[in-house]
Amino acid sequence: MSTWLVTGAGGMLGRDVLGRLATAGVPAVGAARGDLDITGPDTVRAALETHRPDVVVNCAAWTDVDGAEEHEEAALAVNGAGPRVLAEACKESGAVLLHVSTDYVFAGDAHEPYAEDAPTGPRSAYGRTKLAGERAVLDLLPETGHVVRTAWLYGAGGPNFVRTMIRLEAARDTVDVVDDQRGQPTWSADLADLLVRLGRGALAGTVPAGIHHGTSAGETSWYGFTREIFRLLGADPQRVRPTTSAAFVRPAPRPAYSVLGHQGLRRSGVEPIRDWREALAEAFPDIVAAERGMGATGG
């Protein structure tokens, strides 16, 4: 049976990947940031020699989008140099590498879903650093490197937009949310399931190396997303008011349109992630429980 190594295992996605592997009965080792510095060639090589994984899932990343604008060099070390170090070690060991990337590698000015091979054009430091990581993986591992782009990730295991909106619903009469940015809310557990399916397919030789898009089906705006969150809370969606990005100026520009297409998965015989509304409804009880400190409810 194959063995897996999950970096960034202390984060929301890393924990979900480990949970999915445990459910599937797949031996796995989780390495949180304090356990493994992915920017250190010696420590990474030692980890792979110790655990001898067949698959490495890289969930480690600098995810502070605005912080990357001020500290691009530090973000590049984690998002660009780190994946390169992992890819070099996987090249030596023969392990498959699944590297998680982002919609921010695109300019965000499209009007139809981005294909896997669409031209990139990041407009933020975060996007530039993540694109550097993608290129390193694809260049070094043309046969065994997999880049999995995701977006608008949420779950019970960490801070995210859904948990923030649950708090704001309880604290405010109305909430203003931007309606001019469109994307695909994606449950971290659904992405974890896709990563496991991709890794198994890679080992079996049925899923070719390259770029995959790991986002939910469908699309919405942050405003539409919030209205659905309020509806699931039993709150009046009319309390959510639409506004524009100009009302929330941030250091890093946000993509106006970052919907990703999934034709590559279909061509590989891999079922894409389900519709975002269906996933949110299933995820919601545990997220509410986590946010309100009530513990998991199952699901």
C-alpha positions in Angstrom: 0.0 0.0 0.0 1.2 3.5 -0.8 2.4 5.9 1.9 1.6 9.6 1.8 3.3 12.7 3.3 1.2 15.8 3.9 3.1 19.1 4.4 1.3 22.0 6.0 -0.6 19.4 8.1 -1.5 21.9 10.8 -3.7 24.0 8.4 -7.3 23.6 7.5 -6.7 21.8 4.2 -3.8 19.7 5.6 -6.0 18.4 8.4 -8.8 17.5 6.0 -6.4 15.6 3.7 -5.1 13.6 6.6 -8.7 12.9 7.7 -9.7 11.7 4.2 -6.6 9.5 4.0 -7.4 8.0 7.4 -11.0 7.3 6.3 -9.6 5.5 3.2 -7.2 3.5 5.3 -4.1 5.0 3.6 -1.0 5.3 5.7 0.0 8.9 6.0 2.4 11.2 7.9 1.4 14.8 8.6 4.2 17.4 8.9 3.1 20.8 10.2 5.2 23.9 9.8 7.1 23.3 13.0 7.9 19.7 11.9 9.1 20.4 8.4 10.5 23.6 6.8 9.8 23.1 3.1 12.4 25.7 2.2 15.2 23.7 3.7 16.7 21.1 1.2 18.4 19.1 3.9 15.3 18.8 6.1 13.0 18.0 3.2 15.4 15.3 1.8 15.7 13.8 5.3 11.9 13.7 5.7 11.5 11.8 2.4 14.3 9.4 3.3 12.7 8.7 6.7 9.1 8.3 5.6 9.7 7.1 2.0 6.3 8.5 0.7 4.9 7.5 -2.6 2.9 10.7 -2.7 3.7 14.1 -1.2 0.8 16.6 -0.9 2.0 20.1 -0.4 -0.5 22.1 1.6 2.2 24.4 3.1 1.9 28.0 1.9 2.1 31.7 2.7 -1.6 32.5 2.4 -1.7 36.1 3.7 -2.5 37.8 0.5 -2.2 41.3 1.7 0.9 40.5 3.8 2.6 39.2 0.6 2.4 42.7 -0.9 4.7 44.0 1.9 6.8 40.9 2.3 7.0 39.4 -1.2 10.5 38.0 -0.7 9.4 36.1 2.4 6.2 34.9 0.6 8.3 33.8 -2.4 10.5 31.7 -0.1 7.5 29.6 1.0 5.4 29.7 -2.1 8.1 29.6 -4.8 11.3 28.2 -3.3 9.5 25.7 -1.0 7.8 23.9 -3.9 11.0 23.8 -5.8 12.8 22.2 -2.9 10.0 19.6 -2.6 10.0 18.9 -6.3 13.8 18.4 -6.3 13.5 15.9 -3.4 10.5 14.1 -5.1 12.6 13.9 -8.3 15.3 12.1 -6.3 13.0 9.8 -4.5 10.5 9.1 -7.3 7.5 10.3 -5.3 4.4 11.9 -6.9 4.0 15.6 -5.8 0.6 17.2 -5.5 1.1 20.9 -5.1 -1.9 23.2 -4.1 -2.0 26.5 -5.9 -4.5 29.3 -6.5 -6.8 31.2 -8.8 -4.6 34.3 -8.2 -2.2 33.2 -10.9 -4.7 34.6 -13.4 -5.4 38.3 -14.1 -9.0 37.9 -13.1 -10.4 39.8 -16.0 -11.9 36.9 -18.0 -15.6 36.5 -18.8 -15.7 32.7 -18.9 -14.1 30.0 -16.8 -10.3 29.8 -17.1 -9.0 26.6 -18.7 -6.1 24.8 -17.2 -3.8 26.1 -20.0 -5.2 29.6 -20.1 -2.4 32.3 -20.0 -1.5 33.4 -16.5 -1.0 37.0 -15.4 -1.0 37.5 -11.7 -1.6 41.1 -10.4 -0.5 40.6 -6.8 2.6 39.5 -5.0 0.8 36.5 -3.7 -0.2 35.4 -7.2 3.4 35.9 -8.5 4.8 33.8 -5.7 2.3 31.0 -6.2 3.0 31.0 -10.0 6.7 30.6 -9.2 5.9 27.5 -7.2 3.7 26.1 -10.0 6.5 26.6 -12.6 9.0 24.9 -10.4 6.9 21.8 -9.9 6.0 21.5 -13.6 9.5 22.1 -14.8 11.2 19.7 -12.4 8.5 17.0 -12.4 7.0 16.8 -15.9 5.9 13.2 -15.4 5.0 13.2 -11.7 4.2 16.8 -10.7 0.6 17.9 -10.3 -0.5 21.5 -9.7 -4.0 21.7 -8.2 -5.4 25.2 -8.3 -8.2 26.1 -5.8 -10.1 29.2 -4.6 -12.4 30.6 -2.0 -11.6 27.8 0.4 -13.6 27.4 3.6 -14.1 24.7 6.3 -14.5 24.0 10.0 -10.8 23.8 10.7 -9.6 27.3 10.3 -10.4 31.0 9.9 -12.2 31.7 6.6 -15.0 33.7 5.0 -17.9 31.5 6.2 -16.9 31.6 9.8 -16.5 35.4 9.6 -20.0 35.8 8.1 -21.4 33.6 10.9 -19.9 35.9 13.4 -21.1 39.1 11.6 -24.7 37.8 11.3 -24.9 37.5 15.1 -23.2 40.9 15.7 -24.7 43.3 13.0 -28.1 44.2 11.7 -26.8 44.4 8.1 -23.6 43.3 6.4 -22.2 45.0 3.3 -20.5 42.5 0.9 -18.9 43.0 -2.5 -20.9 41.9 -5.5 -18.3 42.6 -8.2 -16.0 39.6 -7.6 -17.0 36.2 -8.8 -15.6 32.8 -7.9 -16.3 29.3 -6.6 -16.7 28.7 -2.9 -14.9 25.4 -2.2 -15.2 23.2 0.9 -11.7 22.1 2.1 -13.1 18.6 2.6 -14.2 18.4 -1.0 -10.7 19.5 -2.2 -9.1 17.0 0.1 -11.2 14.2 -1.5 -10.1 15.4 -4.9 -6.5 15.5 -3.9 -6.7 11.9 -2.7 -8.4 10.8 -5.9 -5.8 12.6 -8.0 -2.9 11.0 -6.0 -4.4 7.5 -6.4 -4.9 8.1 -10.1 -1.3 9.3 -10.5 0.0 6.2 -8.8 -2.2 4.0 -11.0 -1.0 5.9 -14.2 -4.5 7.0 -15.1 -4.1 10.7 -14.3 -1.4 12.5 -16.2 0.8 15.1 -14.6 0.1 18.8 -15.1 -2.4 21.3 -14.0 -5.8 20.5 -12.4 -8.5 22.8 -11.2 -9.9 21.9 -7.7 -12.8 24.2 -7.2 -16.6 23.6 -6.8 -18.9 23.7 -9.7 -21.1 26.7 -10.2 -20.2 30.3 -9.4 -21.3 33.3 -7.3 -20.2 36.6 -5.9 -19.1 37.2 -2.3 -22.6 38.8 -1.9 -24.4 35.8 -3.2 -22.2 33.5 -1.1 -23.1 35.5 2.0 -26.8 35.4 1.2 -26.7 31.6 1.1 -24.8 31.6 4.4 -27.5 33.7 6.0 -30.2 31.5 4.5 -28.6 28.4 6.1 -28.4 30.2 9.4 -32.2 30.9 9.2 -31.4 34.6 8.9 -33.0 37.0 6.5 -30.8 37.2 3.3 -32.1 40.8 2.8 -29.8 41.8 5.7 -26.9 41.3 3.2 -26.4 44.4 1.1 -24.3 44.5 -2.1 -21.4 46.8 -2.5 -18.3 47.2 -4.7 -14.7 46.4 -4.3 -14.0 50.2 -4.1 -15.7 50.1 -0.6 -13.1 47.7 0.7 -9.7 48.9 -0.5 -7.0 46.3 0.3 -3.2 46.3 -0.2 -3.5 43.4 -2.8 -5.9 43.6 -5.7 -8.5 40.8 -5.8 -9.5 39.1 -9.0 -12.8 40.3 -10.4 -13.4 37.0 -12.0 -11.6 33.8 -11.0 -14.0 31.0 -12.0 -11.9 27.9 -13.0 -12.9 25.4 -15.6 -12.7 21.6 -15.0 -12.4 20.1 -18.5 -8.9 18.8 -17.7 -10.3 16.6 -14.9 -13.0 15.3 -17.1 -10.5 14.4 -19.8 -8.6 12.4 -17.2 -11.7 10.6 -16.1 -11.7 12.4 -12.7 -15.1 13.6 -11.4 -14.9 17.4 -10.6 -16.0 18.8 -7.3 -19.8 19.1 -6.9 -21.9 22.4 -6.9 -20.9 24.9 -4.2 -24.4 25.1 -2.7 -24.6 21.4 -2.1 -21.2 21.3 -0.4 -21.9 24.4 1.7 -25.2 22.8 3.0 -23.4 19.6 4.0 -20.4 21.5 5.6 -22.5 24.1 7.4 -23.4 22.3 10.7 -19.8 21.5 11.5 -18.7 25.0 10.6 -21.3 26.6 12.8 -20.4 24.2 15.6 -16.7 25.0 15.3 -17.3 28.8 15.2 -19.6 28.7 18.2 -17.4 26.4 20.2 -19.9 23.6 20.3 -17.7 20.8 18.9 -18.2 18.7 15.8 -21.7 17.5 14.9 -20.6 14.8 12.4 -21.2 14.9 8.7 
